[in-house]
Amino acid sequence: MTYKNKFICLVSIIAIFILLYIGSFIFNADFGRTRSSLYVWLDSVNLERINRISVSTIVAEDFELIKRNNSWFIVQHGQVFPARQLRVEDFLRIFTTRASWPVRSTNVTSHDRYGLGETASRITIYDNNTVLLDIMAGYDDVMGLESFFRRAGQNEVRSGDNSLNAYLYGQVSSWLDLRLITGSEGSVLNSSDVQRLSVFTPEGQQIFTRRNRMWEITGIDIVNPDTTAIENYIRTILNTEGDSFAEIDPYEEDIFTHSRILLEFGNGRVITISFSEPDEYERRLARVSGSEYIYSIPMWTGTRLFPNPLSFELY
């Protein structure tokens, strides 16, 4: 190799190293900026300590969530109703997961511009009377993709995913767990858990009894029971939800004598759902044994709970 070629090769190697060196600075600068935008509002070690959440907004109904015996409830109109556990967990996960929350301002004069003045929406998370997190929620950005937030009492403004809006400004009823039947610790029951189903109406009674993988029906004239239809019907009952809670005395016996569904499970558990007479809108009230709540059942749900008996015949 000639001297000229050696010189060109050496210069090329040096140039490559210089470019790599400069590139490393650019990469590290970008990485540093990205890392600095990652932020967590509340350390996840505090999750088990949280037992109360207060939410106030200027455009929706204020509400409070409380935790009792490891289950979440929502306080509404002075009454306590079961809350959707997964919804509460997803809500809290937003604050305990490190994500992109870049700083947008540290100037107190910017608060009103971002909708973060003292009248802003507010989320306060407690451990009994100890405040774990107190955060203000402001406007969306011009693209409608992010919202602005700051800790109460602090000037720093950060922005992040505006998925929180669905929790803050949706209907309070979206927090309610309106399932009539739940398993242990709120789990979902399967139709295979049911060994006998009894349905009592003013027209008579229907009793479905499991015989291995088949069903035997008494009380109605069914020659060839449709196993799939019966299993689907049981799943419908197990997954039934009301559309609201009714604020009446759950022990007002007189109104819950119109019809009844009784479920007997393989573990010996028995659940009875008692219904009131349908009103002029075909809406019913339902009371579940072992529960202190009264559920409002709309017409379309009632129709699915009390189908035509002939729908269980396999043709």
C-alpha positions as a printed NumPy array, in Angstrom:
array([[  0.   ,   0.   ,   0.   ],
       [  1.394,   3.405,  -1.01 ],
       [  1.867,   6.232,   1.442],
       [ -1.022,   8.113,  -0.184],
       [ -3.401,   5.186,   0.26 ],
       [ -2.325,   4.705,   3.88 ],
       [ -2.938,   8.387,   4.551],
       [ -6.433,   8.265,   3.004],
       [ -7.294,   5.143,   5.028],
       [ -6.091,   6.711,   8.265],
       [ -8.005,   9.936,   7.629],
       [-11.159,   7.919,   6.878],
       [-10.877,   5.965,  10.145],
       [-10.36 ,   9.187,  12.113],
       [-13.403,  10.735,  10.411],
       [-15.541,   7.735,  11.308],
       [-14.49 ,   7.95 ,  14.964],
       [-15.227,  11.686,  15.007],
       [-18.733,  11.079,  13.603],
       [-19.386,   8.332,  16.154],
       [-18.17 ,  10.615,  18.932],
       [-20.44 ,  13.473,  17.834],
       [-23.34 ,  11.052,  17.376],
       [-22.934,   9.748,  20.904],
       [-23.365,  13.278,  22.236],
       [-26.518,  13.795,  20.179],
       [-27.962,  10.431,  21.263],
       [-27.191,  11.035,  24.919],
       [-28.715,  14.504,  24.755],
       [-31.91 ,  13.09 ,  23.225],
       [-31.966,  10.262,  25.762],
       [-31.513,  12.742,  28.584],
       [-34.408,  14.862,  27.357],
       [-36.617,  11.779,  27.027],
       [-35.666,  10.516,  30.46 ],
       [-36.307,  13.907,  32.04 ],
       [-39.854,  13.883,  30.641],
       [-40.582,  10.523,  32.319],
       [-42.303,  11.148,  35.597],
       [-44.453,   9.41 ,  38.178],
       [-46.932,  11.267,  40.363],
       [-47.108,   8.681,  43.124],
       [-44.734,   5.851,  43.99 ],
       [-46.441,   2.491,  43.426],
       [-45.385,   1.338,  46.909],
       [-48.214,   3.574,  48.165],
       [-50.934,   1.695,  46.297],
       [-51.813,  -0.536,  49.224],
       [-52.095,   2.489,  51.488],
       [-54.743,   4.26 ,  49.399],
       [-58.217,   4.003,  50.882],
       [-59.969,   7.19 ,  49.773],
       [-60.098,   9.212,  46.551],
       [-61.869,  12.552,  46.234],
       [-62.665,  13.998,  42.8  ],
       [-64.103,  17.468,  42.225],
       [-64.671,  19.155,  38.871],
       [-66.334,  22.317,  37.64 ],
       [-68.214,  20.583,  34.808],
       [-69.328,  17.257,  36.316],
       [-70.623,  15.807,  39.557],
       [-68.168,  15.56 ,  42.455],
       [-67.722,  12.113,  43.952],
       [-65.671,  10.13 ,  46.414],
       [-64.335,   6.577,  46.351],
       [-63.641,   4.704,  49.561],
       [-62.033,   1.341,  50.233],
       [-63.535,  -1.125,  52.69 ],
       [-62.285,  -4.691,  53.221],
       [-60.149,  -4.47 ,  50.064],
       [-63.124,  -3.448,  47.908],
       [-63.87 ,  -0.033,  46.433],
       [-67.172,   1.79 ,  46.865],
       [-68.487,   5.068,  45.572],
       [-70.271,   7.578,  47.779],
       [-73.235,   9.087,  45.949],
       [-75.964,  11.262,  47.469],
       [-74.801,  10.243,  50.915],
       [-75.164,   6.533,  50.134],
       [-72.434,   3.965,  49.522],
       [-72.564,   1.712,  46.445],
       [-70.098,  -0.883,  45.065],
       [-67.627,   0.485,  42.506],
       [-66.01 ,  -1.232,  39.537],
       [-62.744,  -2.503,  40.993],
       [-60.851,  -2.628,  37.689],
       [-61.884,   0.923,  36.814],
       [-60.492,   2.22 ,  40.102],
       [-57.283,   0.221,  39.638],
       [-56.836,   1.54 ,  36.086],
       [-57.437,   5.082,  37.328],
       [-54.778,   4.781,  40.027],
       [-52.339,   3.15 ,  37.616],
       [-52.16 ,   6.413,  35.659],
       [-50.57 ,   8.103,  38.681],
       [-48.285,   5.246,  39.711],
       [-46.832,   4.402,  36.282],
       [-43.754,   6.255,  35.043],
       [-44.67 ,   7.891,  31.749],
       [-44.062,  10.971,  29.64 ],
       [-45.118,  14.018,  31.673],
       [-42.839,  16.795,  30.349],
       [-42.6  ,  20.095,  32.225],
       [-44.404,  22.901,  30.384],
       [-43.968,  25.749,  32.824],
       [-42.674,  26.588,  36.281],
       [-44.2  ,  30.07 ,  36.381],
       [-47.173,  30.715,  38.648],
       [-48.533,  33.252,  36.157],
       [-49.103,  30.453,  33.631],
       [-51.584,  28.548,  35.796],
       [-54.706,  30.294,  34.53 ],
       [-53.565,  29.877,  30.927],
       [-53.373,  26.125,  31.446],
       [-56.654,  25.967,  33.392],
       [-54.788,  25.226,  36.615],
       [-56.002,  28.018,  38.842],
       [-57.583,  27.373,  42.213],
       [-60.931,  26.472,  40.615],
       [-59.413,  23.677,  38.5  ],
       [-60.592,  20.081,  38.734],
       [-58.882,  18.299,  41.592],
       [-57.987,  14.739,  42.531],
       [-56.934,  14.041,  46.103],
       [-55.72 ,  10.59 ,  47.132],
       [-55.594,   9.664,  50.812],
       [-54.315,   7.154,  53.291],
       [-57.022,   7.78 ,  55.895],
       [-56.508,  11.501,  56.602],
       [-52.983,  11.633,  55.176],
       [-52.81 ,  13.173,  51.688],
       [-50.682,  11.011,  49.372],
       [-51.332,  13.009,  46.205],
       [-53.18 ,  16.256,  45.525],
       [-53.239,  17.089,  41.826],
       [-54.969,  19.771,  39.742],
       [-56.269,  18.97 ,  36.225],
       [-56.53 ,  21.709,  33.611],
       [-57.249,  22.277,  29.935],
       [-56.412,  20.073,  26.954],
       [-53.698,  21.19 ,  24.547],
       [-54.593,  22.62 ,  21.132],
       [-54.388,  19.163,  19.538],
       [-56.701,  17.635,  22.134],
       [-54.206,  14.868,  22.855],
       [-52.784,  15.964,  26.195],
       [-54.002,  17.739,  29.315],
       [-52.145,  19.913,  31.8  ],
       [-51.603,  19.035,  35.46 ],
       [-49.823,  20.339,  38.521],
       [-49.497,  19.328,  42.126],
       [-51.628,  21.48 ,  44.42 ],
       [-49.44 ,  24.097,  46.098],
       [-46.684,  23.812,  43.47 ],
       [-45.982,  25.897,  40.374],
       [-44.615,  23.228,  38.036],
       [-46.989,  22.412,  35.158],
       [-46.73 ,  19.082,  33.315],
       [-48.674,  17.655,  30.405],
       [-49.685,  14.094,  29.687],
       [-52.165,  11.722,  28.089],
       [-55.667,  13.124,  28.484],
       [-57.196,   9.683,  29.115],
       [-57.802,  10.979,  32.635],
       [-60.664,  13.052,  31.224],
       [-62.798,   9.941,  30.829],
       [-62.531,   9.354,  34.575],
       [-63.003,  12.973,  35.597],
       [-65.8  ,  14.112,  33.331],
       [-67.774,  10.969,  32.529],
       [-71.003,   9.986,  34.213],
       [-70.571,   9.046,  37.864],
       [-72.664,   5.959,  37.1  ],
       [-69.722,   4.64 ,  35.033],
       [-67.959,   3.918,  38.355],
       [-70.834,   1.789,  39.688],
       [-70.592,  -1.996,  39.757],
       [-74.169,  -2.865,  38.811],
       [-73.695,  -6.628,  38.43 ],
       [-76.376,  -8.535,  40.294],
       [-74.157, -11.564,  40.916],
       [-70.43 , -11.81 ,  41.596],
       [-68.159, -14.598,  42.732],
       [-65.662, -14.438,  45.57 ],
       [-63.729, -11.147,  45.651],
       [-65.847,  -9.841,  42.784],
       [-64.871, -12.544,  40.277],
       [-67.146, -13.617,  37.428],
       [-69.027, -16.909,  37.791],
       [-69.295, -19.462,  34.977],
       [-72.402, -21.272,  33.775],
       [-70.621, -24.551,  34.592],
       [-70.802, -23.572,  38.289],
       [-74.608, -23.742,  38.227],
       [-76.212, -27.11 ,  38.995],
       [-79.859, -26.068,  39.125],
       [-81.805, -23.033,  37.96 ],
       [-85.383, -22.367,  39.031],
       [-87.508, -19.62 ,  37.494],
       [-90.805, -18.651,  39.135],
       [-93.285, -16.35 ,  37.381],
       [-97.052, -15.736,  37.688],
       [-97.446, -18.15 ,  34.743],
       [-95.716, -21.01 ,  36.555],
       [-92.262, -22.388,  37.223],
       [-89.395, -23.8  ,  35.174],
       [-86.644, -25.882,  36.753],
       [-83.42 , -26.665,  34.882],
       [-81.311, -29.426,  36.441],
       [-77.853, -30.361,  35.202],
       [-77.349, -34.057,  34.425],
       [-73.677, -34.423,  33.583],
       [-73.36 , -32.445,  30.338],
       [-77.072, -32.346,  29.621],
       [-80.033, -30.497,  31.14 ],
       [-83.345, -31.78 ,  32.366],
       [-86.288, -29.353,  32.369],
       [-89.47 , -29.647,  34.436],
       [-92.446, -27.314,  34.553],
       [-92.621, -26.746,  30.813],
       [-93.298, -29.098,  27.929],
       [-89.874, -29.423,  26.335],
       [-89.153, -32.697,  24.524],
       [-85.612, -31.999,  23.336],
       [-83.815, -29.438,  25.561],
       [-81.361, -27.159,  23.738],
       [-78.233, -27.367,  25.913],
       [-76.57 , -24.419,  24.195],
       [-79.633, -22.195,  24.671],
       [-79.837, -23.122,  28.362],
       [-76.131, -22.457,  28.948],
       [-76.474, -19.082,  27.195],
       [-79.491, -18.244,  29.34 ],
       [-77.575, -19.03 ,  32.524],
       [-74.677, -16.862,  31.342],
       [-77.168, -14.069,  30.692],
       [-78.398, -14.28 ,  34.286],
       [-74.874, -14.426,  35.73 ],
       [-73.789, -11.392,  33.685],
       [-76.907,  -9.296,  34.231],
       [-76.416,  -5.69 ,  35.318],
       [-78.915,  -3.097,  36.409],
       [-78.793,   0.379,  34.935],
       [-78.799,   2.074,  38.345],
       [-79.346,   1.494,  42.039],
       [-82.767,   2.252,  43.476],
       [-82.812,   4.213,  46.71 ],
       [-85.538,   2.304,  48.544],
       [-85.692,   0.028,  51.564],
       [-84.28 ,  -3.363,  50.454],
       [-86.484,  -5.138,  52.994],
       [-89.747,  -3.776,  51.647],
       [-91.11 ,  -7.278,  51.095],
       [-94.403,  -6.453,  49.38 ],
       [-92.936,  -5.293,  46.087],
       [-90.569,  -8.253,  45.503],
       [-93.13 , -11.044,  45.129],
       [-93.892, -10.894,  41.41 ],
       [-91.223, -13.299,  40.107],
       [-88.052, -15.004,  41.23 ],
       [-84.899, -16.669,  39.874],
       [-83.044, -19.136,  42.078],
       [-79.527, -20.366,  41.264],
       [-77.942, -23.353,  43.027],
       [-74.191, -23.806,  42.639],
       [-71.983, -26.858,  42.931],
       [-70.278, -25.463,  46.051],
       [-73.602, -25.269,  47.896],
       [-74.137, -21.554,  47.37 ],
       [-77.71 , -20.489,  46.632],
       [-78.612, -17.082,  45.185],
       [-82.165, -15.792,  44.863],
       [-83.09 , -12.791,  42.738],
       [-86.533, -11.428,  43.568],
       [-88.326,  -9.007,  41.236],
       [-91.039,  -6.441,  41.556],
       [-93.93 ,  -6.206,  39.13 ],
       [-92.992,  -4.357,  35.907],
       [-94.105,  -0.73 ,  35.838],
       [-95.723,   1.074,  32.881],
       [-92.291,   1.164,  31.18 ],
       [-91.68 ,  -2.56 ,  31.845],
       [-88.952,  -1.613,  34.3  ],
       [-88.496,  -3.857,  37.343],
       [-86.682,  -3.598,  40.647],
       [-84.546,  -6.542,  41.747],
       [-83.241,  -7.643,  45.122],
       [-80.458, -10.237,  45.446],
       [-80.179, -12.447,  48.503],
       [-77.248, -11.486,  50.697],
       [-77.07 ,  -7.979,  49.212],
       [-78.266,  -4.695,  50.688],
       [-78.75 ,  -3.075,  47.269],
       [-81.786,  -2.722,  45.038],
       [-81.169,  -2.763,  41.28 ],
       [-83.205,  -1.077,  38.581],
       [-83.736,  -3.477,  35.652],
       [-84.708,  -1.947,  32.281],
       [-87.234,  -3.55 ,  29.957],
       [-84.721,  -5.12 ,  27.536],
       [-82.86 ,  -6.798,  30.387],
       [-86.08 ,  -8.112,  31.901],
       [-87.027,  -9.619,  28.538],
       [-83.741, -11.565,  28.465],
       [-84.224, -12.768,  32.054],
       [-87.712, -14.118,  31.349],
       [-87.637, -15.461,  27.77 ],
       [-90.291, -17.506,  26.033],
       [-89.962, -21.104,  27.383],
       [-90.205, -22.487,  23.847],
       [-86.792, -20.926,  23.109],
       [-85.242, -23.86 ,  25.008],
       [-86.587, -26.47 ,  22.563],
       [-84.057, -27.853,  20.082],
       [-85.742, -28.272,  16.7  ]])
